[in-house]
Amino acid sequence: MKIGVLGSGQLGQMMCLEALPLGYDFFCYSPDKESPSKRVGAESTVASYDSLSDLKEFLAKVNVLSFEFENIPKSTLEFLESEAKQTPIYPPPRALIIAQDRFLEKTHFRKLGFRTAEFFHLTKDSADQKIPIGFPWIIKTLRFGYDGKGQVKIQEESQFRKFLETAFRNQNEEYLIEEVISFQKEISIILTRFQNGEIVCYGAIENEHKNHILDLSIYPARIPAGLNLEAIEMASRLSESIGYIGTIGVEFFLKDNHLYLNEFAPRPHNTGHFTQDCQSFSQFHLHVSAITGNLPPTDVRPKPTLMKNILGNQYEESLGIARTLLKDDRYQLHLYGKKEAKIGRKMGHMNFKGNLEEVNPLFHDL
């Protein structure tokens, strides 16, 4: 079977590393000439996401299409929806259309009855309306923001008025205003839904961020068992509501022992990288299994694991620390092969097979 993936970054790389040993051919499609996926053996098509002729040619090469990147033009996703009768596409393009539009996403959560931060759809036409959310706010671009990009915090009315002075230069800009939630913890759920409707889930992961970028994931999350089950149930219902097939990442805030659904990623997720060394199936293995029509595994029992992102900020120093830690076989290093280390750029991650209290303090300096 030939697996095609839109996107060619580190998530595609890690999918490829699971797919090739299972006997699948792996093809990636993106505008990037040099990419992490290509470095590990993916056959690469370099073309624009909005070139429908190139996409049609790519689809003719593969037996199933998936995604490792959701910021794909809506018109392209609508085209892919029309092509899904000829080539199976998992997850369905509709899932990406919802995930990349913050207003659609939050509205969908509310329709399912889930608790979210209060939100308001800000456009040029709605800018003069009274906004029924108390300060402070986070104003986010409606589409194509991640790792804190496309966001600004607004503390008071004067800041908002200042923001509006330049917000609608093209007249058609759209934003989402969100209530700022003072949360106790951020957690995520990584689950895989298979073509027969069965769901495999690891349980909640606890996540810590620095400068809006994921820094550390702790599995299992240090939360009550009841909240863990509730988060799994919410993520499962979300995946079922959009006919999802494959691995999905769902993020929550925990406040006053209530779960607030924040967002979802229609692909394997950074907070699930611990699964590569959790002494069970990885999120990438499960994703490949689901999209290729295999049945879910009968037993998934991950053990406590930590994941630490390695950014480009002090990359050489981080590599030195990682090499020291690798003297202990409980540590595993995963580098993405990106040529240029930039501030805030994810260059790799390191997993530790064990609990937080067992980890070498150097791990936190990566």
C-alpha positions as CSV (number, residue, x, y, z in Angstrom):
1,M,0.0,0.0,0.0
2,K,1.1,3.5,-0.8
3,I,0.5,6.2,1.9
4,G,0.4,9.8,0.9
5,V,0.7,12.7,3.3
6,L,0.2,16.4,2.9
7,G,3.1,18.1,4.7
8,S,6.7,17.0,5.0
9,G,7.8,18.1,8.5
10,Q,8.8,16.1,11.6
11,L,5.4,14.6,12.1
12,G,5.5,13.2,8.5
13,Q,9.1,12.0,9.3
14,M,7.9,10.1,12.3
15,M,4.9,8.6,10.4
16,C,7.3,7.5,7.7
17,L,9.7,5.8,10.2
18,E,6.7,3.7,11.4
19,A,5.3,3.0,7.9
20,L,8.4,1.8,6.0
21,P,9.2,-1.1,8.4
22,L,5.6,-2.2,8.1
23,G,6.0,-2.6,4.3
24,Y,4.2,0.6,3.2
25,D,5.5,3.0,0.7
26,F,5.5,6.6,1.9
27,F,4.9,9.8,-0.2
28,C,4.9,13.4,1.1
29,Y,3.7,16.5,-0.6
30,S,4.7,20.1,0.4
31,P,6.3,23.2,-1.0
32,D,9.5,22.4,0.9
33,K,12.5,21.2,-1.2
34,E,14.4,19.9,1.9
35,S,12.3,18.4,4.6
36,P,12.5,16.1,7.6
37,S,10.2,13.5,5.8
38,K,12.4,13.4,2.7
39,R,15.5,12.8,4.9
40,V,14.2,9.4,6.2
41,G,13.1,8.0,2.9
42,A,9.7,9.5,1.9
43,E,9.3,10.1,-1.8
44,S,8.8,13.8,-2.1
45,T,6.6,15.9,-4.3
46,V,7.5,19.6,-4.1
47,A,4.5,21.7,-5.1
48,S,2.1,24.3,-3.8
49,Y,-0.9,23.3,-1.7
50,D,-3.2,25.3,-3.9
51,S,-2.0,23.6,-7.2
52,L,-4.9,21.3,-7.8
53,S,-3.3,19.7,-10.9
54,D,-0.3,18.7,-8.9
55,L,-2.5,17.4,-6.1
56,K,-4.5,15.4,-8.5
57,E,-1.4,13.8,-9.9
58,F,-0.2,13.1,-6.3
59,L,-3.4,11.4,-5.4
60,A,-3.1,9.1,-8.4
61,K,0.2,7.8,-6.9
62,V,-1.2,6.8,-3.5
63,N,-3.8,4.4,-2.1
64,V,-4.7,6.6,0.9
65,L,-4.1,10.2,1.9
66,S,-3.5,11.7,5.3
67,F,-2.1,14.9,6.8
68,E,0.7,16.0,9.1
69,F,-0.1,19.7,8.6
70,E,-3.5,21.4,8.8
71,N,-2.8,24.9,7.5
72,I,-3.9,24.0,4.0
73,P,-6.1,26.4,2.0
74,K,-9.8,25.8,2.5
75,S,-10.3,25.6,-1.3
76,T,-7.8,22.8,-1.4
77,L,-9.6,20.9,1.4
78,E,-12.9,21.3,-0.4
79,F,-11.3,19.9,-3.6
80,L,-10.0,17.0,-1.6
81,E,-13.5,16.3,-0.2
82,S,-14.7,15.9,-3.8
83,E,-11.8,13.5,-4.5
84,A,-12.4,11.3,-1.5
85,K,-14.6,8.9,-3.4
86,Q,-11.7,7.9,-5.6
87,T,-8.9,8.0,-2.9
88,P,-9.7,7.4,0.8
89,I,-8.7,10.5,2.9
90,Y,-8.2,10.1,6.6
91,P,-9.0,12.2,8.6
92,P,-11.8,13.7,6.4
93,P,-10.9,17.1,5.0
94,R,-13.9,18.5,6.9
95,A,-12.0,17.9,10.2
96,L,-9.2,20.2,9.0
97,I,-11.7,22.9,7.8
98,I,-13.1,23.0,11.4
99,A,-9.7,22.8,13.2
100,Q,-8.1,25.6,11.2
101,D,-11.0,28.1,11.8
102,R,-11.1,29.0,15.5
103,F,-14.7,30.2,15.4
104,L,-16.0,27.1,13.6
105,E,-14.0,25.0,16.1
106,K,-15.3,26.7,19.3
107,T,-18.8,26.7,17.8
108,H,-18.6,23.0,17.1
109,F,-17.5,22.3,20.7
110,R,-20.4,24.3,22.1
111,K,-22.9,22.3,19.8
112,L,-21.5,19.1,21.5
113,G,-22.3,20.6,24.9
114,F,-18.6,21.1,25.9
115,R,-17.4,23.9,28.2
116,T,-15.1,26.4,26.5
117,A,-13.7,29.8,27.2
118,E,-16.2,32.6,26.3
119,F,-15.5,33.8,22.7
120,F,-16.6,36.4,20.2
121,H,-16.2,36.5,16.4
122,L,-14.5,39.8,15.5
123,T,-14.9,41.2,12.0
124,K,-15.0,44.7,10.6
125,D,-18.8,44.6,10.8
126,S,-18.9,43.3,14.4
127,A,-16.2,45.6,15.8
128,D,-18.6,48.2,17.1
129,Q,-20.8,45.7,19.0
130,K,-20.6,45.4,22.7
131,I,-18.4,42.4,23.5
132,P,-19.8,40.4,26.4
133,I,-16.5,39.2,27.8
134,G,-14.7,40.7,30.7
135,F,-11.0,41.7,30.3
136,P,-8.4,40.4,29.9
137,W,-8.8,38.9,26.4
138,I,-6.7,37.0,23.9
139,I,-7.3,38.1,20.4
140,K,-6.3,35.4,17.9
141,T,-6.3,35.4,14.1
142,L,-9.1,33.1,13.0
143,R,-6.8,30.9,10.9
144,F,-3.2,29.7,10.6
145,G,-1.8,30.5,14.1
146,Y,0.2,28.1,16.3
147,D,2.8,28.1,19.1
148,G,1.5,31.6,20.2
149,K,1.7,33.1,16.7
150,G,-1.1,35.4,15.6
151,Q,-2.1,36.2,19.2
152,V,-2.2,39.4,21.3
153,K,-3.3,39.9,24.9
154,I,-5.7,42.7,25.6
155,Q,-5.9,44.0,29.2
156,E,-8.3,47.0,28.8
157,E,-10.5,49.0,26.4
158,S,-7.8,51.4,25.4
159,Q,-5.6,48.5,24.2
160,F,-8.5,47.1,22.2
161,R,-9.1,50.5,20.5
162,K,-5.4,50.6,19.6
163,F,-5.6,47.1,18.2
164,L,-8.6,48.1,16.0
165,E,-6.6,51.0,14.4
166,T,-4.7,48.4,12.3
167,A,-6.8,45.3,12.5
168,F,-8.8,45.7,9.3
169,R,-6.3,47.0,6.8
170,N,-7.7,44.6,4.1
171,Q,-11.3,45.0,5.4
172,N,-11.8,41.2,5.4
173,E,-9.6,40.1,8.4
174,E,-11.3,37.9,11.0
175,Y,-10.3,37.3,14.6
176,L,-11.5,35.4,17.7
177,I,-11.7,37.2,21.0
178,E,-11.3,34.7,23.9
179,E,-11.7,35.0,27.6
180,V,-8.4,34.4,29.4
181,I,-8.8,31.4,31.7
182,S,-6.7,31.2,34.8
183,F,-6.2,27.5,34.6
184,Q,-4.6,25.0,37.1
185,K,-3.2,22.7,34.4
186,E,-3.1,22.2,30.7
187,I,-3.8,18.6,29.6
188,S,-4.2,16.8,26.3
189,I,-5.7,13.5,25.0
190,I,-4.1,11.6,22.2
191,L,-6.4,9.0,20.7
192,T,-6.7,7.0,17.6
193,R,-10.1,6.2,16.0
194,F,-10.1,3.2,13.6
195,Q,-12.2,2.5,10.6
196,N,-14.4,0.1,12.5
197,G,-15.2,2.9,15.0
198,E,-13.1,1.6,17.8
199,I,-11.0,4.0,19.8
200,V,-7.6,3.5,21.4
201,C,-6.5,6.1,24.0
202,Y,-3.5,6.5,26.2
203,G,-5.2,8.7,28.8
204,A,-4.5,12.3,29.9
205,I,-1.1,14.0,29.4
206,E,0.0,17.0,31.5
207,N,1.7,19.8,29.5
208,E,3.9,22.7,30.5
209,H,4.6,25.6,28.1
210,K,7.2,28.3,27.8
211,N,6.6,31.4,25.6
212,H,3.5,29.7,24.2
213,I,5.5,26.7,23.0
214,L,5.2,23.2,24.5
215,D,8.2,22.6,26.8
216,L,7.4,19.4,28.8
217,S,4.8,16.6,28.7
218,I,4.3,14.4,31.6
219,Y,2.5,11.0,31.2
220,P,0.3,10.2,33.0
221,A,-1.2,13.5,33.9
222,R,-1.3,14.2,37.7
223,I,-5.1,14.6,37.8
224,P,-8.0,12.7,39.5
225,A,-9.1,9.5,37.8
226,G,-12.6,11.0,37.2
227,L,-11.2,13.9,35.2
228,N,-9.0,11.6,33.2
229,L,-12.1,9.6,32.2
230,E,-14.1,12.7,31.4
231,A,-11.3,14.1,29.1
232,I,-11.2,10.7,27.3
233,E,-15.0,10.7,26.9
234,M,-15.0,14.3,25.5
235,A,-12.2,13.6,23.0
236,S,-13.9,10.4,21.9
237,R,-17.2,12.2,21.3
238,L,-15.4,14.9,19.4
239,S,-13.7,12.4,17.1
240,E,-17.0,10.6,16.5
241,S,-18.8,13.8,15.7
242,I,-16.5,14.5,12.8
243,G,-16.1,11.0,11.5
244,Y,-12.5,11.1,12.4
245,I,-10.1,8.3,11.3
246,G,-6.5,8.4,12.6
247,T,-4.7,10.0,15.5
248,I,-6.0,13.2,17.0
249,G,-4.7,15.6,19.7
250,V,-7.2,17.3,21.9
251,E,-6.2,20.1,24.3
252,F,-7.9,21.1,27.6
253,F,-7.6,23.6,30.3
254,L,-8.3,22.5,33.9
255,K,-9.9,25.2,36.1
256,D,-11.7,24.6,39.4
257,N,-11.7,20.9,38.6
258,H,-13.7,21.6,35.4
259,L,-12.4,20.8,31.9
260,Y,-12.5,23.5,29.2
261,L,-12.0,22.2,25.7
262,N,-9.4,24.5,24.0
263,E,-8.6,23.1,20.6
264,F,-7.8,20.0,18.6
265,A,-5.2,19.0,16.1
266,P,-6.3,16.7,13.2
267,R,-3.1,14.8,13.2
268,P,-0.6,13.2,15.6
269,H,0.4,15.9,18.1
270,N,3.5,17.2,19.9
271,T,2.1,16.2,23.3
272,G,2.0,12.6,22.0
273,H,5.7,12.2,21.2
274,F,6.2,10.5,24.5
275,T,4.5,7.5,23.0
276,Q,7.6,6.7,20.9
277,D,9.2,5.5,24.1
278,C,6.3,4.6,26.4
279,Q,7.0,0.8,26.0
280,S,3.8,0.4,23.9
281,F,2.5,1.5,20.5
282,S,3.4,5.0,19.4
283,Q,0.8,7.5,18.2
284,F,2.4,7.3,14.7
285,H,2.1,3.5,14.6
286,L,-1.5,3.7,15.5
287,H,-2.2,6.5,13.0
288,V,-0.6,4.4,10.2
289,S,-2.6,1.3,11.3
290,A,-5.9,3.3,11.4
291,I,-5.6,4.9,7.9
292,T,-4.5,1.7,6.3
293,G,-7.5,-0.2,7.5
294,N,-5.9,-2.4,10.2
295,L,-7.8,-3.4,13.3
296,P,-6.8,-1.7,16.6
297,P,-4.3,-3.5,18.9
298,T,-5.9,-5.5,21.7
299,D,-3.7,-4.2,24.5
300,V,-2.2,-0.7,24.9
301,R,-0.5,-0.2,28.3
302,P,1.9,2.8,28.2
303,K,4.3,3.3,31.1
304,P,5.2,6.6,32.7
305,T,7.2,8.8,30.3
306,L,8.3,12.4,30.0
307,M,8.9,14.4,26.8
308,K,11.0,17.5,26.5
309,N,11.1,19.6,23.4
310,I,14.5,20.8,22.1
311,L,14.3,24.2,20.4
312,G,16.8,26.1,18.3
313,N,17.4,28.7,21.0
314,Q,20.6,27.1,22.4
315,Y,20.8,24.1,20.2
316,E,24.5,23.2,20.5
317,E,24.2,23.4,24.3
318,S,21.1,21.3,24.3
319,L,22.8,18.6,22.2
320,G,25.7,18.5,24.6
321,I,23.3,17.9,27.5
322,A,21.4,15.3,25.5
323,R,24.6,13.4,24.8
324,T,25.4,13.4,28.5
325,L,21.9,12.0,29.3
326,L,22.2,9.3,26.7
327,K,24.7,7.5,28.9
328,D,21.5,6.3,30.8
329,D,19.4,4.1,28.5
330,R,16.1,5.5,29.9
331,Y,16.7,8.6,27.7
332,Q,16.0,8.5,24.0
333,L,16.8,11.4,21.6
334,H,14.8,12.2,18.5
335,L,16.2,14.8,16.2
336,Y,14.4,16.0,13.1
337,G,17.3,16.9,10.8
338,K,16.4,20.5,10.2
339,K,19.3,22.3,8.7
340,E,18.9,25.7,10.5
341,A,18.4,26.1,14.3
342,K,16.2,29.2,14.9
343,I,14.8,30.6,18.1
344,G,11.5,28.9,18.9
345,R,12.0,26.3,16.2
346,K,11.4,22.7,17.2
347,M,14.5,20.8,16.4
348,G,13.8,17.6,18.2
349,H,12.7,16.1,21.5
350,M,14.0,13.8,24.2
351,N,12.0,11.2,26.1
352,F,12.6,9.8,29.5
353,K,11.2,6.4,30.5
354,G,10.2,7.0,34.0
355,N,8.5,9.4,36.4
356,L,9.1,13.1,36.9
357,E,10.8,12.6,40.3
358,E,13.4,10.2,38.7
359,V,14.6,12.5,36.0
360,N,18.1,14.0,35.9
361,P,17.8,17.8,36.6
362,L,19.8,18.3,33.3
363,F,16.7,17.1,31.4
364,H,15.0,20.4,32.2
365,D,17.9,22.4,30.7
366,L,17.5,20.9,27.2
